[in-house]
């Protein structure tokens, strides 16, 4: 797949359209307590200028109200210059991965969004933290729990905040599901199911274990893990620690073993929760699927599609659920973290939540490697 290029510089008409969309994004962002009506936007540097950065984050950063692009980290200087021209920051704010330490000297940059391949997340997150910058790390947080621990330790030592790019934690329908799960009127949800899968036909880094850490479970199956956590959590507190108590899993037989050399082609897994809730999930790089459903004695809610950047379709036991949505999930996500940094509070999608999900993923792989044995989860 060809990497998307940045959109063309804005015309007056598109600029006015962005102003309107920006106002829509602002409506979803919580207010900043004790701050002026229009505080200085925090500066963000994007580390990794691949397809997600160009196709999703760049448009989102033209809508954000509390942060803006003031630099990039890239191994391709030409891409860096394109971003500098588009977002009008100086070329002195283009860094390579070897010069991330110099971010410490740039007072215009407050945050770094790490959007590199999974295996590089630890090194780039730790480098940004050592430079004194708060970090958003794209999911999955890392390839192992041990790497997550190192990232958390580095951020604690540098006294910076770490958030994970779980955009759907800010999407209105998902937020409504979380509220319904904890309400006496609707919840709890005790039967969960879902799948996210798509076919991969050519070799990319996502099918190389050294970079990706695994196959579709690491890439898109993690969305099902997140959805299950939102639907099953009735605790109301410490969501970063909420997890299933046990996992069973089985890897799909490989139909293309020469292509999926060292990662799974697909995998099924079951999550058991302490209150008796159970979830059945699937992910694959060989078929297409995009759905999530949660059922309880009083209510059910179904997302189909469940995990896209926009256009979710949601139905409940009482009829369709059609809520106002922001023009960009990513813009709301980044604005929320900027506000957390400004207010000195922790992100609800913290590094601890990213670590929790890696604990679950390691348990899924362990169960599958053991022929479907039941594996206890200890966060």
URHU-V631094 format. One record per residue. RES is the residue in three letters. SS is DSSP state (~ for helix, > for strand, _ for the rest). OMEGA is omega in degrees with one decimal (NA if undefined). Layout:
{{RES SS OMEGA} {RES SS OMEGA}}
//
This chain:
{{UNK _ 179.9} {UNK _ -179.9} {UNK _ 179.9} {UNK _ 174.2} {UNK _ 176.3} {UNK _ 175.5} {UNK _ 178.7} {UNK _ 177.9} {UNK _ -169.1} {UNK _ 167.0} {UNK _ 177.8} {UNK ~ -178.6} {UNK ~ -179.0} {UNK ~ 177.5} {UNK ~ 177.4} {UNK ~ 176.3} {UNK ~ 178.5} {UNK ~ 177.0} {UNK ~ 179.3} {UNK ~ 178.8} {UNK ~ 177.4} {UNK ~ 176.4} {UNK ~ 177.3} {UNK ~ 176.3} {UNK ~ -178.5} {UNK ~ -179.4} {UNK ~ -179.2} {UNK ~ -178.0} {UNK _ 178.6} {UNK _ -179.1} {UNK _ -179.6} {UNK _ -176.3} {UNK _ 173.6} {UNK _ -179.6} {UNK _ 175.7} {UNK _ -178.2} {UNK _ -178.9} {UNK _ -179.9} {UNK _ 177.8} {UNK _ 174.5} {UNK _ 174.9} {UNK > -179.9} {UNK > -178.9} {UNK > 172.7} {UNK > 178.6} {UNK > 178.7} {UNK > -176.5} {UNK _ -172.6} {UNK _ 178.5} {UNK _ -172.5} {UNK ~ -178.3} {UNK ~ 179.0} {UNK ~ -176.9} {UNK ~ -173.5} {UNK ~ -176.0} {UNK ~ -175.0} {UNK ~ -179.7} {UNK ~ 175.8} {UNK ~ -179.4} {UNK ~ -176.7} {UNK _ 169.6} {UNK _ 179.5} {UNK _ -174.0} {UNK _ -178.9} {UNK _ -172.0} {UNK _ 175.1} {UNK > 179.5} {UNK > -178.5} {UNK > 175.0} {UNK > 177.7} {UNK > 177.3} {UNK > 171.2} {UNK > -173.4} {UNK _ 172.3} {UNK _ -178.6} {UNK _ -176.4} {UNK ~ -179.0} {UNK ~ 176.4} {UNK ~ 179.4} {UNK ~ 179.8} {UNK ~ 178.0} {UNK ~ 177.6} {UNK ~ -179.9} {UNK ~ 179.3} {UNK ~ -175.4} {UNK ~ -176.1} {UNK ~ 171.7} {UNK _ 169.2} {UNK _ -174.9} {UNK _ 178.9} {UNK ~ 173.7} {UNK ~ 177.8} {UNK ~ 170.7} {UNK > -177.4} {UNK > 169.9} {UNK _ 179.4} {UNK ~ 178.1} {UNK ~ -177.0} {UNK ~ -178.4} {UNK ~ 178.3} {UNK ~ -179.7} {UNK ~ 173.9} {UNK ~ -179.3} {UNK ~ -178.3} {UNK ~ -175.7} {UNK _ -178.0} {UNK _ 178.0} {UNK _ -177.4} {UNK _ -179.8} {UNK _ -172.6} {UNK > 171.4} {UNK > 176.1} {UNK > -177.3} {UNK > -176.0} {UNK _ 179.3} {UNK _ 176.1} {UNK _ -170.5} {UNK ~ -175.4} {UNK ~ -178.2} {UNK ~ -178.8} {UNK ~ -178.1} {UNK ~ -177.4} {UNK ~ -176.3} {UNK ~ 175.6} {UNK ~ -179.4} {UNK ~ 178.2} {UNK ~ 179.0} {UNK ~ 179.2} {UNK ~ 179.4} {UNK ~ 176.0} {UNK _ 176.3} {UNK _ -177.8} {UNK _ 172.1} {UNK > -169.7} {UNK > 159.9} {UNK > 177.7} {UNK > 179.0} {UNK _ 179.4} {UNK _ -12.6} {UNK _ -174.2} {UNK _ -179.2} {UNK _ 180.0} {UNK _ 179.8} {UNK _ 175.5} {UNK ~ 179.6} {UNK ~ 177.6} {UNK ~ 176.3} {UNK ~ 179.7} {UNK ~ 178.7} {UNK ~ 178.5} {UNK ~ 179.6} {UNK ~ 179.9} {UNK ~ -179.9} {UNK ~ 179.8} {UNK ~ 175.8} {UNK ~ -179.1} {UNK ~ -179.2} {UNK ~ -178.9} {UNK _ 175.5} {UNK _ -178.0} {UNK _ 179.5} {UNK > 177.6} {UNK > 179.8} {UNK > -172.9} {UNK _ 177.8} {UNK _ -173.1} {UNK ~ -174.9} {UNK ~ 173.6} {UNK ~ 179.5} {UNK ~ -177.8} {UNK _ -171.4} {UNK ~ -179.0} {UNK ~ 176.3} {UNK ~ 176.1} {UNK ~ 177.5} {UNK ~ 177.3} {UNK ~ 178.8} {UNK ~ -180.0} {UNK ~ 179.9} {UNK ~ -179.1} {UNK ~ -176.7} {UNK ~ -176.0} {UNK _ 177.3} {UNK _ -177.6} {UNK _ -173.1} {UNK _ -169.4} {UNK _ -5.1} {UNK _ 173.8} {UNK > -173.9} {UNK > 178.6} {UNK > -175.9} {UNK > 175.2} {UNK > 178.5} {UNK > 179.0} {UNK > 169.8} {UNK > -174.7} {UNK > 172.9} {UNK _ -178.6} {UNK _ 171.4} {UNK _ -175.1} {UNK _ 178.3} {UNK _ -173.1} {UNK _ 176.9} {UNK _ -175.5} {UNK ~ -178.6} {UNK ~ 176.4} {UNK ~ 176.3} {UNK _ -173.8} {UNK ~ -178.0} {UNK ~ 179.9} {UNK ~ -172.6} {UNK ~ -178.7} {UNK _ -178.3} {UNK _ -178.0} {UNK _ -174.5} {UNK ~ 177.6} {UNK ~ 179.5} {UNK ~ -172.1} {UNK ~ -174.4} {UNK ~ 176.3} {UNK ~ 179.2} {UNK ~ 175.8} {UNK ~ 177.2} {UNK ~ 177.4} {UNK ~ 178.1} {UNK ~ -179.0} {UNK ~ 179.0} {UNK ~ 178.2} {UNK ~ 178.8} {UNK ~ -175.0} {UNK ~ -175.0} {UNK ~ -174.1} {UNK _ 175.7} {UNK _ -174.8} {UNK _ -178.4} {UNK _ -179.4} {UNK _ 172.9} {UNK _ -177.3} {UNK ~ -179.6} {UNK ~ -179.7} {UNK ~ -177.7} {UNK _ -175.1} {UNK _ 172.5} {UNK _ 178.5} {UNK _ -178.9} {UNK > -177.4} {UNK > 163.0} {UNK > -174.3} {UNK > 173.9} {UNK > 177.4} {UNK > 176.1} {UNK _ 171.4} {UNK _ -177.9} {UNK _ 175.4} {UNK _ 177.8} {UNK _ -176.5} {UNK _ 178.1} {UNK _ 179.8} {UNK _ 179.8} {UNK _ -172.2} {UNK _ -173.2} {UNK _ 173.7} {UNK _ 179.0} {UNK _ 172.9} {UNK _ 177.3} {UNK > -177.7} {UNK > 172.5} {UNK > 175.2} {UNK > 177.7} {UNK > 177.5} {UNK > 177.3} {UNK > -179.5} {UNK _ -172.5} {UNK _ -177.6} {UNK _ -179.6} {UNK _ 176.9} {UNK _ -179.7} {UNK > 179.1} {UNK > 178.0} {UNK > -171.3} {UNK > 179.8} {UNK > 169.9} {UNK > -175.8} {UNK > 169.2} {UNK _ -175.4} {UNK _ 179.8} {UNK _ 176.4} {UNK _ 176.3} {UNK > 179.4} {UNK > -176.6} {UNK > 173.2} {UNK > 179.9} {UNK > 176.0} {UNK > -176.6} {UNK > 173.6} {UNK > -179.0} {UNK _ -173.8} {UNK _ -170.6} {UNK _ 164.2} {UNK > 178.4} {UNK > -176.3} {UNK > 177.0} {UNK > 179.0} {UNK _ 6.6} {UNK _ -172.4} {UNK _ -165.5} {UNK _ -178.3} {UNK _ 178.5} {UNK _ 177.4} {UNK _ 176.2} {UNK _ 175.0} {UNK _ 174.2} {UNK _ -170.8} {UNK > 177.9} {UNK > 178.0} {UNK > 177.7} {UNK _ -178.7} {UNK _ 177.9} {UNK > -179.8} {UNK > 175.0} {UNK _ -176.5} {UNK _ -178.1} {UNK _ 173.7} {UNK _ -177.7} {UNK _ 177.0} {UNK _ 177.7} {UNK _ 179.7} {UNK _ 174.5} {UNK ~ -176.8} {UNK ~ 178.5} {UNK ~ 178.5} {UNK ~ 179.1} {UNK ~ -177.7} {UNK ~ 177.8} {UNK ~ -179.5} {UNK ~ 179.4} {UNK ~ 177.1} {UNK ~ 178.0} {UNK ~ 176.4} {UNK ~ 178.4} {UNK ~ -177.9} {UNK ~ -176.8} {UNK ~ 179.6} {UNK _ 178.6} {UNK _ -176.7} {UNK _ 175.3} {UNK _ 174.5} {UNK _ 175.0} {UNK _ -171.8} {UNK > 173.9} {UNK ~ 177.3} {UNK ~ 176.5} {UNK ~ 176.1} {UNK ~ 177.0} {UNK ~ 178.1} {UNK ~ -177.9} {UNK ~ 175.8} {UNK ~ 173.7} {UNK ~ 179.7} {UNK ~ -179.5} {UNK ~ 177.9} {UNK ~ 177.6} {UNK ~ 177.6} {UNK ~ 179.1} {UNK ~ 179.8} {UNK ~ 178.7} {UNK ~ 179.8} {UNK ~ 179.2} {UNK ~ 179.1} {UNK _ 177.3} {UNK _ 177.7} {UNK _ 178.1} {UNK _ 178.8} {UNK _ -176.7} {UNK > 177.1} {UNK > 179.0} {UNK _ 179.6} {UNK _ -178.0} {UNK _ NA}}
//
